Amino acid sequence: MTKPLQNLAHPREMIRQFTPNWFAATMGTGILALALPQIPVAGSYLHGVGTALWLFNIALFALFAGLYAARWMMFGHEARRIFGHGTVSMFFGTIPMGLATIINGGIAFGISLFGEGIVGIAHALWWLDVAMSIACGVLIPYLMFTRHEHRLEGMTAIWLLPVVAAEVAGASGGQIAPHLADAGTQFTVLLTSYVLWAYSVPVAFGILTILTLRMALHKLPHESMAASCWLALGPIGTGALGMLVLGGDAPAIMALHGLREIGIAAHGMGVLAGLLLWGFGLWWWLMACLITARYWRSGIPFNLGWWGYTFPLGVYTVATFRLGAMLDCGFFGVAGTVFCVMLAIMWLVVAAKTLASGWAGNLFVSPCIATPE
C-alpha cells in the first residue's frame, strides 16, 4: 500500500492545495443517501444504509470545511486568488448544495435518530444555506462579467454550479416547511423557497440554452470535462423536485393564511411543471448517456469532476420518485429505481477512485496558484 500523500512535496500541501471542488463529493454522497430509501418496496430495507451515508456525509462535510478554513487561515494570500479563476470559483456553489443534502437528511433520518429537536437545527442551517446560495448565485456571475476571461468555445456546464445552489435551497425548504411548528414560519419558508426557485431556474435555463449552442458550434469539451455533460440534468431535476415538493406543501400552508385557492393551484401547477421538467430532463439524460459513451470509448482521465456524474442524476432520481408518488404511477417508480441503481454504481466507482487518488495526494491541486498572477 502506498504511503499517504506520497505525491505531495509536503503533507501541508494538502491544505495549501485544497479547493471547493471536494464539496462535490458531499453532494453526491448526500443525494444517494436520500434516494435509496425511496426505492419502492426495497426502500424500507435501505433506510439504514441511507442513514449511515448521511452520518458519513456530515463527517465528510466537516472535514472538508475544516481543511478549507485552514487554507484560508494558513495560506490566505493564495486562497483568495480563487476569485480570479474562471473555473475553480464556480465550485463555491458546491458548498451550499452539499450542506443542503445534510439538512434534508436531518428531516429524513435525523428525526427518528435524535427527535424533533433536530428540526430547529435544520431550519437554522437552512437559512445559512439560503444566504450562501444567494451570494454564490450573484457574486460569481458578477465576477464572470467583470473579472474572468471566458470564451464561448471554452464554456462548459460548470457555469451552472453557482447559479443552481439557490434552487437546491428552495427544494430543501420544501422538505423543512411541513415540520415547522409555527404556521407563520412555515409560510415564510414556503414563500422564500418559491423565490429561491425563481432566483435560480430561469438563469440556469438561459445557461443551458447557450450551452446547447456552444456544443453545436464547437462540439464536445475536452475529455477532462467529460462529467460536465451531466451537470445540465441538475437544474432540471432540482427544478422539477422543487415544484413538486413546494406544490405538495402549498395547500395546507396557504389555507392557514386564507389562501386556499392559491394553495390548490400551486399543487396542480407543481405536478404539471414537475412532469414537464421531467420530460425535458429525459432528453438531457439520454444525451448525457450518449456523450459519456463516446468519451469512455476513447478513455477519460479521473479527476474530482467525476462527482458531476452523481448529484445531477441523484436529484433527477428523487424527482422521479416524487412524481410517481404524487401521480400514483408505477412507471416512475420503476424509472426511478433504474436511475437509483445507476447512481449507486457510479457513486461506488467515483468514491473508490477518489479514495485511491486522494490517498496518494494526486487530487490536491489548486489551479489558482499553479501559475503566477
GUDREN-906273 format. One line per field, with one value per residue (C-alpha): residue number from 1; residue in three letters; x, z, y. Coordinates in steps of 0.1 Angstrom, whole numbers. Last residue first. Example, Ala and Ser with C-alpha at 12.3 -4.5 7.8 and 13.67 -1.06 7.14 Angstrom:
2
seq: [2 / 1]
type: [Ser / Ala]
u: [137 / 123]
w: [71 / 78]
v: [-11 / -45]
# end
This chain:
373
seq: [373 / 372 / 371 / 370 / 369 / 368 / 367 / 366 / 365 / 364 / 363 / 362 / 361 / 360 / 359 / 358 / 357 / 356 / 355 / 354 / 353 / 352 / 351 / 350 / 349 / 348 / 347 / 346 / 345 / 344 / 343 / 342 / 341 / 340 / 339 / 338 / 337 / 336 / 335 / 334 / 333 / 332 / 331 / 330 / 329 / 328 / 327 / 326 / 325 / 324 / 323 / 322 / 321 / 320 / 319 / 318 / 317 / 316 / 315 / 314 / 313 / 312 / 311 / 310 / 309 / 308 / 307 / 306 / 305 / 304 / 303 / 302 / 301 / 300 / 299 / 298 / 297 / 296 / 295 / 294 / 293 / 292 / 291 / 290 / 289 / 288 / 287 / 286 / 285 / 284 / 283 / 282 / 281 / 280 / 279 / 278 / 277 / 276 / 275 / 274 / 273 / 272 / 271 / 270 / 269 / 268 / 267 / 266 / 265 / 264 / 263 / 262 / 261 / 260 / 259 / 258 / 257 / 256 / 255 / 254 / 253 / 252 / 251 / 250 / 249 / 248 / 247 / 246 / 245 / 244 / 243 / 242 / 241 / 240 / 239 / 238 / 237 / 236 / 235 / 234 / 233 / 232 / 231 / 230 / 229 / 228 / 227 / 226 / 225 / 224 / 223 / 222 / 221 / 220 / 219 / 218 / 217 / 216 / 215 / 214 / 213 / 212 / 211 / 210 / 209 / 208 / 207 / 206 / 205 / 204 / 203 / 202 / 201 / 200 / 199 / 198 / 197 / 196 / 195 / 194 / 193 / 192 / 191 / 190 / 189 / 188 / 187 / 186 / 185 / 184 / 183 / 182 / 181 / 180 / 179 / 178 / 177 / 176 / 175 / 174 / 173 / 172 / 171 / 170 / 169 / 168 / 167 / 166 / 165 / 164 / 163 / 162 / 161 / 160 / 159 / 158 / 157 / 156 / 155 / 154 / 153 / 152 / 151 / 150 / 149 / 148 / 147 / 146 / 145 / 144 / 143 / 142 / 141 / 140 / 139 / 138 / 137 / 136 / 135 / 134 / 133 / 132 / 131 / 130 / 129 / 128 / 127 / 126 / 125 / 124 / 123 / 122 / 121 / 120 / 119 / 118 / 117 / 116 / 115 / 114 / 113 / 112 / 111 / 110 / 109 / 108 / 107 / 106 / 105 / 104 / 103 / 102 / 101 / 100 / 99 / 98 / 97 / 96 / 95 / 94 / 93 / 92 / 91 / 90 / 89 / 88 / 87 / 86 / 85 / 84 / 83 / 82 / 81 / 80 / 79 / 78 / 77 / 76 / 75 / 74 / 73 / 72 / 71 / 70 / 69 / 68 / 67 / 66 / 65 / 64 / 63 / 62 / 61 / 60 / 59 / 58 / 57 / 56 / 55 / 54 / 53 / 52 / 51 / 50 / 49 / 48 / 47 / 46 / 45 / 44 / 43 / 42 / 41 / 40 / 39 / 38 / 37 / 36 / 35 / 34 / 33 / 32 / 31 / 30 / 29 / 28 / 27 / 26 / 25 / 24 / 23 / 22 / 21 / 20 / 19 / 18 / 17 / 16 / 15 / 14 / 13 / 12 / 11 / 10 / 9 / 8 / 7 / 6 / 5 / 4 / 3 / 2 / 1]
type: [Glu / Pro / Thr / Ala / Ile / Cys / Pro / Ser / Val / Phe / Leu / Asn / Gly / Ala / Trp / Gly / Ser / Ala / Leu / Thr / Lys / Ala / Ala / Val / Val / Leu / Trp / Met / Ile / Ala / Leu / Met / Val / Cys / Phe / Val / Thr / Gly / Ala / Val / Gly / Phe / Phe / Gly / Cys / Asp / Leu / Met / Ala / Gly / Leu / Arg / Phe / Thr / Ala / Val / Thr / Tyr / Val / Gly / Leu / Pro / Phe / Thr / Tyr / Gly / Trp / Trp / Gly / Leu / Asn / Phe / Pro / Ile / Gly / Ser / Arg / Trp / Tyr / Arg / Ala / Thr / Ile / Leu / Cys / Ala / Met / Leu / Trp / Trp / Trp / Leu / Gly / Phe / Gly / Trp / Leu / Leu / Leu / Gly / Ala / Leu / Val / Gly / Met / Gly / His / Ala / Ala / Ile / Gly / Ile / Glu / Arg / Leu / Gly / His / Leu / Ala / Met / Ile / Ala / Pro / Ala / Asp / Gly / Gly / Leu / Val / Leu / Met / Gly / Leu / Ala / Gly / Thr / Gly / Ile / Pro / Gly / Leu / Ala / Leu / Trp / Cys / Ser / Ala / Ala / Met / Ser / Glu / His / Pro / Leu / Lys / His / Leu / Ala / Met / Arg / Leu / Thr / Leu / Ile / Thr / Leu / Ile / Gly / Phe / Ala / Val / Pro / Val / Ser / Tyr / Ala / Trp / Leu / Val / Tyr / Ser / Thr / Leu / Leu / Val / Thr / Phe / Gln / Thr / Gly / Ala / Asp / Ala / Leu / His / Pro / Ala / Ile / Gln / Gly / Gly / Ser / Ala / Gly / Ala / Val / Glu / Ala / Ala / Val / Val / Pro / Leu / Leu / Trp / Ile / Ala / Thr / Met / Gly / Glu / Leu / Arg / His / Glu / His / Arg / Thr / Phe / Met / Leu / Tyr / Pro / Ile / Leu / Val / Gly / Cys / Ala / Ile / Ser / Met / Ala / Val / Asp / Leu / Trp / Trp / Leu / Ala / His / Ala / Ile / Gly / Val / Ile / Gly / Glu / Gly / Phe / Leu / Ser / Ile / Gly / Phe / Ala / Ile / Gly / Gly / Asn / Ile / Ile / Thr / Ala / Leu / Gly / Met / Pro / Ile / Thr / Gly / Phe / Phe / Met / Ser / Val / Thr / Gly / His / Gly / Phe / Ile / Arg / Arg / Ala / Glu / His / Gly / Phe / Met / Met / Trp / Arg / Ala / Ala / Tyr / Leu / Gly / Ala / Phe / Leu / Ala / Phe / Leu / Ala / Ile / Asn / Phe / Leu / Trp / Leu / Ala / Thr / Gly / Val / Gly / His / Leu / Tyr / Ser / Gly / Ala / Val / Pro / Ile / Gln / Pro / Leu / Ala / Leu / Ala / Leu / Ile / Gly / Thr / Gly / Met / Thr / Ala / Ala / Phe / Trp / Asn / Pro / Thr / Phe / Gln / Arg / Ile / Met / Glu / Arg / Pro / His / Ala / Leu / Asn / Gln / Leu / Pro / Lys / Thr / Met]
u: [-7 / 18 / 6 / -4 / -19 / -55 / -52 / -52 / -42 / -48 / -62 / -30 / -22 / -18 / -47 / -67 / -62 / -72 / -101 / -114 / -112 / -132 / -158 / -162 / -168 / -191 / -211 / -214 / -229 / -253 / -265 / -271 / -291 / -310 / -318 / -332 / -353 / -366 / -378 / -396 / -412 / -420 / -439 / -458 / -480 / -496 / -494 / -479 / -458 / -445 / -436 / -417 / -398 / -388 / -378 / -355 / -339 / -335 / -318 / -295 / -286 / -275 / -256 / -237 / -219 / -206 / -186 / -163 / -151 / -128 / -105 / -101 / -87 / -111 / -107 / -115 / -146 / -154 / -159 / -184 / -203 / -205 / -219 / -246 / -256 / -256 / -279 / -303 / -303 / -307 / -338 / -352 / -347 / -370 / -397 / -391 / -395 / -429 / -440 / -427 / -444 / -477 / -474 / -463 / -490 / -517 / -503 / -499 / -535 / -547 / -526 / -538 / -574 / -567 / -551 / -566 / -534 / -539 / -550 / -516 / -498 / -521 / -524 / -488 / -467 / -472 / -467 / -434 / -423 / -433 / -421 / -387 / -383 / -389 / -364 / -339 / -341 / -338 / -311 / -290 / -295 / -272 / -245 / -243 / -223 / -198 / -186 / -165 / -145 / -111 / -122 / -120 / -154 / -178 / -186 / -177 / -208 / -234 / -218 / -218 / -254 / -266 / -245 / -261 / -296 / -285 / -272 / -306 / -321 / -299 / -309 / -346 / -341 / -322 / -339 / -373 / -366 / -352 / -384 / -405 / -384 / -388 / -426 / -426 / -401 / -422 / -454 / -440 / -426 / -461 / -476 / -453 / -444 / -420 / -421 / -442 / -416 / -384 / -387 / -400 / -371 / -347 / -363 / -355 / -320 / -314 / -330 / -304 / -274 / -282 / -265 / -231 / -228 / -244 / -212 / -199 / -218 / -189 / -178 / -144 / -158 / -179 / -149 / -144 / -119 / -129 / -130 / -162 / -189 / -176 / -170 / -206 / -217 / -198 / -213 / -250 / -258 / -230 / -244 / -279 / -267 / -247 / -276 / -300 / -276 / -274 / -312 / -312 / -288 / -313 / -341 / -321 / -312 / -348 / -359 / -332 / -353 / -379 / -361 / -324 / -325 / -360 / -359 / -324 / -331 / -354 / -355 / -318 / -311 / -326 / -301 / -272 / -282 / -285 / -249 / -236 / -255 / -243 / -206 / -210 / -217 / -182 / -172 / -176 / -145 / -124 / -132 / -129 / -101 / -99 / -119 / -98 / -68 / -81 / -66 / -31 / -29 / -49 / -24 / -26 / -60 / -77 / -63 / -74 / -109 / -107 / -95 / -120 / -149 / -137 / -136 / -170 / -185 / -171 / -183 / -218 / -216 / -208 / -239 / -259 / -244 / -252 / -288 / -292 / -279 / -303 / -332 / -322 / -346 / -375 / -366 / -368 / -406 / -403 / -369 / -373 / -349 / -320 / -326 / -317 / -284 / -275 / -282 / -258 / -230 / -231 / -233 / -207 / -183 / -190 / -175 / -141 / -142 / -141 / -102 / -74 / -39 / -25 / -42 / -30 / 3 / 9 / 17 / 49 / 61 / 28 / 29 / 33 / 0 / -5 / 22 / 13 / 0]
w: [-110 / -112 / -125 / -105 / -77 / -89 / -104 / -69 / -69 / -42 / -62 / -67 / -30 / -29 / -5 / -27 / -58 / -41 / -21 / -51 / -74 / -49 / -44 / -82 / -88 / -58 / -66 / -102 / -92 / -67 / -92 / -119 / -94 / -85 / -121 / -126 / -94 / -105 / -138 / -120 / -95 / -123 / -142 / -111 / -113 / -81 / -96 / -64 / -55 / -91 / -93 / -60 / -72 / -104 / -86 / -64 / -95 / -111 / -79 / -80 / -117 / -111 / -79 / -93 / -126 / -116 / -90 / -119 / -118 / -89 / -116 / -135 / -170 / -199 / -223 / -260 / -257 / -225 / -241 / -267 / -240 / -219 / -248 / -254 / -218 / -214 / -244 / -229 / -196 / -213 / -232 / -200 / -182 / -205 / -198 / -161 / -165 / -180 / -152 / -125 / -140 / -141 / -106 / -92 / -111 / -96 / -61 / -66 / -78 / -46 / -25 / -44 / -37 / 0 / 5 / 38 / 57 / 71 / 37 / 22 / 45 / 38 / 0 / -5 / 9 / -21 / -45 / -27 / -31 / -67 / -78 / -61 / -75 / -110 / -107 / -90 / -118 / -145 / -126 / -122 / -156 / -171 / -148 / -166 / -196 / -170 / -165 / -197 / -186 / -187 / -221 / -236 / -244 / -270 / -303 / -310 / -328 / -317 / -283 / -277 / -289 / -264 / -237 / -245 / -240 / -208 / -195 / -200 / -183 / -153 / -152 / -153 / -126 / -100 / -85 / -94 / -73 / -45 / -46 / -43 / -13 / 4 / 1 / 17 / 44 / 54 / 53 / 76 / 99 / 102 / 108 / 138 / 144 / 115 / 100 / 70 / 60 / 61 / 29 / 9 / 21 / 6 / -28 / -24 / -12 / -43 / -63 / -48 / -55 / -92 / -100 / -86 / -103 / -137 / -153 / -147 / -178 / -200 / -220 / -237 / -272 / -259 / -245 / -209 / -191 / -156 / -140 / -147 / -161 / -147 / -113 / -113 / -122 / -91 / -69 / -79 / -74 / -49 / -26 / -28 / -22 / 8 / 24 / 17 / 32 / 64 / 65 / 61 / 89 / 113 / 100 / 102 / 138 / 147 / 130 / 151 / 182 / 168 / 179 / 175 / 155 / 141 / 134 / 119 / 91 / 65 / 83 / 91 / 58 / 41 / 60 / 51 / 14 / 16 / 30 / -2 / -22 / 0 / -6 / -43 / -53 / -45 / -74 / -99 / -85 / -98 / -134 / -140 / -116 / -102 / -71 / -64 / -58 / -23 / -12 / -22 / 2 / 27 / 30 / 67 / 77 / 43 / 39 / 74 / 66 / 35 / 55 / 83 / 58 / 40 / 73 / 84 / 51 / 53 / 88 / 79 / 48 / 70 / 90 / 59 / 44 / 76 / 75 / 38 / 45 / 74 / 52 / 26 / 39 / 39 / 3 / -11 / -18 / -40 / -39 / -17 / 10 / -16 / -28 / 3 / 10 / -27 / -26 / 3 / -12 / -45 / -29 / -3 / -31 / -48 / -17 / -29 / -57 / -30 / -33 / -11 / -25 / 6 / 29 / 12 / 7 / 44 / 38 / 20 / -16 / -24 / -43 / -12 / 3 / 23 / 17 / -9 / 0]
v: [361 / 333 / 299 / 268 / 290 / 291 / 256 / 242 / 205 / 181 / 152 / 133 / 131 / 93 / 89 / 113 / 91 / 59 / 74 / 94 / 63 / 43 / 71 / 75 / 38 / 34 / 66 / 55 / 21 / 38 / 64 / 38 / 18 / 49 / 57 / 22 / 26 / 59 / 45 / 17 / 41 / 65 / 38 / 28 / 60 / 73 / 108 / 123 / 92 / 87 / 124 / 122 / 91 / 108 / 140 / 118 / 103 / 137 / 149 / 119 / 121 / 157 / 147 / 117 / 121 / 155 / 137 / 128 / 165 / 154 / 139 / 107 / 107 / 98 / 69 / 69 / 47 / 64 / 98 / 85 / 65 / 97 / 117 / 91 / 88 / 126 / 129 / 104 / 122 / 156 / 144 / 128 / 160 / 178 / 152 / 156 / 193 / 188 / 164 / 187 / 217 / 198 / 185 / 218 / 238 / 215 / 220 / 257 / 260 / 243 / 266 / 297 / 286 / 281 / 315 / 325 / 321 / 286 / 275 / 285 / 261 / 231 / 236 / 247 / 218 / 194 / 223 / 231 / 195 / 191 / 225 / 220 / 184 / 196 / 225 / 201 / 177 / 204 / 223 / 192 / 175 / 201 / 188 / 155 / 169 / 181 / 146 / 147 / 178 / 162 / 148 / 183 / 199 / 185 / 202 / 239 / 252 / 227 / 223 / 261 / 265 / 239 / 256 / 289 / 274 / 257 / 290 / 306 / 276 / 282 / 319 / 310 / 283 / 303 / 333 / 317 / 287 / 309 / 330 / 298 / 287 / 321 / 318 / 283 / 293 / 323 / 304 / 276 / 303 / 318 / 284 / 278 / 241 / 235 / 200 / 210 / 237 / 215 / 195 / 225 / 245 / 219 / 224 / 261 / 255 / 234 / 262 / 287 / 264 / 262 / 295 / 288 / 254 / 262 / 276 / 241 / 232 / 240 / 271 / 271 / 277 / 305 / 324 / 335 / 357 / 365 / 399 / 419 / 397 / 364 / 381 / 392 / 356 / 345 / 372 / 366 / 330 / 324 / 351 / 338 / 302 / 312 / 331 / 303 / 277 / 298 / 300 / 262 / 257 / 274 / 252 / 220 / 228 / 235 / 203 / 184 / 189 / 166 / 135 / 124 / 93 / 92 / 130 / 128 / 105 / 122 / 156 / 159 / 142 / 173 / 195 / 172 / 173 / 211 / 214 / 198 / 223 / 252 / 242 / 230 / 266 / 277 / 254 / 281 / 298 / 269 / 277 / 314 / 319 / 355 / 348 / 317 / 340 / 345 / 312 / 323 / 352 / 333 / 305 / 295 / 309 / 305 / 270 / 260 / 270 / 248 / 219 / 223 / 226 / 195 / 175 / 188 / 179 / 144 / 139 / 150 / 128 / 97 / 104 / 107 / 75 / 56 / 69 / 59 / 24 / 21 / 32 / 6 / -21 / 3 / 14 / -21 / -20 / 12 / 29 / 60 / 48 / 49 / 85 / 105 / 87 / 89 / 126 / 131 / 111 / 130 / 165 / 156 / 146 / 179 / 195 / 185 / 210 / 237 / 237 / 223 / 229 / 246 / 222 / 190 / 208 / 206 / 169 / 180 / 176 / 158 / 125 / 105 / 118 / 87 / 60 / 34 / 0]
# end
